[in-house]
């Protein structure tokens, strides 16, 4: 399957973050967040697309 550049960036980020994701109904209504925070993954991905590295975000 061919991915767009943005899709590939997101897939790479998911792979790097796979052990750092938490999903709990008690945190942001079950929205995926960075483990130990209330920082939503949707925001992480938006910042990655904007050019930030995983280290800059976390």
N, C-alpha and C positions, 0 to 999 in steps of 0.2 A: 504494500500500500504506500502511496506517495502522500507525504504530509507537506503542508505549507511550512514556511520558516517559523511562523508563530506557533503552529501546532507542535513542531519538533522541539521548540524551546520549552513549551509547557510539558511535553512528555519527558524531556530530560530533567526538568525541575521536579516533576512527580517522582521520578526514579531517585533523585538525590534526597528528596524529603520523605520518602516512604516510611521511615521509622520515626518521623517527627510530626505525624499527622494524628490528631485526636478528633473523634466524633462522639459527642455526648449530648443527649437531649437537654442536659442542664446548662450547656454552654452554647450561647447564641442559637438556641432552638435546634441544635443538632447540625448546624452548619460546620463543615470541616474547618478546623483551626490548627495553628502550630501548637504542638503539644506543650502544655504548661502555660499557655497564653489564651487570650481571647481574640488573637489576631487571625482574621479569616483568610483561608487559602485563596479565595477570589481576589483579595487585595495583593497577596503575594504574587500571584500570576500576573496581575496588572502591572506591578512594579517590575517584574522580570521583562515583560514586553516593552516597558519603558526604558529598559537597558540596565537596570540594577542587577548586581550579582546576588546569589543566595547569601553570601557572607555579609553584604551590605544590608540585607533585609533582616536577617536573624541575628 
